[in-house]
């Protein structure tokens, strides 16, 4: 089957206020005290990866670094732990964005699994090197829950861009 | 700026290429990690940036708190009755002990007066509630609902009804983070109650504790009660900490492995008490008498 540029219907230009609002909302969701429930999705990584794929010129490693620092402070983890992982994540997402956008959202999610997994591996390696204890294999569940959420996130985050500019009764497109 | 993997056309000024920016941010993150994990330099930066995250945290935790309260409200009448009966019984038992304690305290004071020893200062304590376990899965920490506004400072010991729970490691205006004893990097100076042997206790990774740096022939048996020694001036002496459950003596190595089970419900208890600083009761050493002032010898 030949790939089509299906996931890229003609959209309105993105508004940066919306991007920042969604990133802030993701940060808030991430701070919900779930007491180490296994498989909690990493909302910040999800939304950050999404905008790095969609808007690689505006959201990239700098944003990732800032968000990573804020996540580190909110979680009480080592400073720079999330920042390091998110910076790598943002770079890779930016690098593959041109290719990724040719796939439908479900296939995009599948391709993002190894990237989210890499971000978690980076964090585990950093903390294990610092002498922390291994959090158990259930820690990696969140890679898959995050990737599954890519599908709904695709529609929610693109919603403002999908609105038609003006409705024409005679030509409804 | 340009998309990673695609070179920038030279006619447009777009700042650093993505790979260069990646290198810069990676270096920055690594520097932060080293500064935080190795040297603990970044507490002020953390406190400063926490001003930004704090409103978000409040927004995120309030609905969860409400949900918890609602569940509590609908908890069954039967359970509350049982708990009430149990607590009544316990109150009676405690009352008996408290009545005796008043007498004992008076007697103790008299005896101390007789021996002209200083009275032990009563320690201030703050009751707090564990709100949630911290999100960081690599450490064992909980967050309590009292912060600097209630007089909590980093370093204070935290206990529950049965024994020591941990130590306050980080404070925020309305909350504080308590590192549990079972964390791998948390240590506590202890004493074996039966033999009086002093040791240092660390968290073992599976929710247990272990005594380290004791020779393999040390006088520790399974079932021994471990209490705080109070030598550090942080923890009050004689608070119960743990009970030895297994001793693995291996003569080939110099040290034995002493596994202990914490007495307090470290990962379960929801109501805890933060103790104030214990005053170190040791008297200062006698100062040597000042040397006699040198006298100028008059020249004949």
Interface residues (C-beta under 8 A of the other chain):
Chain A: X24 X27 X28 X29 X30 X31 X32 X33 X34 X35 X36 X56 X57 X60 X61 X62 X64 X65 X68 X69 X70 X73 X74 X75 X76 X77 X78 X79 X80 X81 X83 X84 X87 X88 X91 X94 X95 X97 X98 X126 X127 X130 X131 X132 X133 X134 X135 X136 X139
Chain B: X1 X2 X3 X4 X5 X6 X18 X21 X22 X25 X26 X28 X29 X30 X31 X32 X33 X35 X36 X37 X42 X45 X46 X49 X50 X52 X53 X56 X57 X59 X60 X61 X63 X64 X131 X132 X133 X134 X135 X136 X137 X138 X139 X141 X143 X170 X177 X184 X185 X205
